[in-house]
Amino acid sequence: MALTVALQLVALCLLAVLGPGVVLTRDPVRQAIAVSFFGLVLAATFFLFRAPDVALSQLVIGAVALPLMILLALTKVKNREAEQAQTKQAEEGGS
């Protein structure tokens, strides 16, 4: 019983540290990684508070799907910016 309470307190303290860490991270790639770690700790916290169904949902969505979607969107934006830069360079070179 005391071990469970201690683990719950540790998990809550980790959440208190990781939450602002996600918000204060300015690089989008690092922020996606921070969101993933936050999702893992949040899933573990749900499990410690005896909500395994919520923990599994959080694990799939918060620790895997959301960071993956963020990284895919960042990749698409960077590719589009590179294409626009190439198009602009080709237009300037051709004129």
Rosetta blueprint (number, residue, H / E / L):
1 M L
2 A H
3 L H
4 T H
5 V H
6 A H
7 L H
8 Q H
9 L H
10 V H
11 A H
12 L H
13 C H
14 L H
15 L H
16 A H
17 V H
18 L H
19 G H
20 P H
21 G H
22 V H
23 V H
24 L H
25 T L
26 R L
27 D L
28 P H
29 V H
30 R H
31 Q H
32 A H
33 I H
34 A H
35 V H
36 S H
37 F H
38 F H
39 G H
40 L H
41 V H
42 L H
43 A H
44 A H
45 T H
46 F H
47 F H
48 L H
49 F L
50 R L
51 A L
52 P H
53 D H
54 V H
55 A H
56 L H
57 S H
58 Q H
59 L H
60 V H
61 I H
62 G H
63 A H
64 V H
65 A H
66 L H
67 P H
68 L H
69 M H
70 I H
71 L H
72 L H
73 A H
74 L H
75 T H
76 K H
77 V H
78 K H
79 N H
80 R H
81 E H
82 A H
83 E H
84 Q H
85 A H
86 Q H
87 T H
88 K H
89 Q H
90 A H
91 E H
92 E H
93 G H
94 G H
95 S L
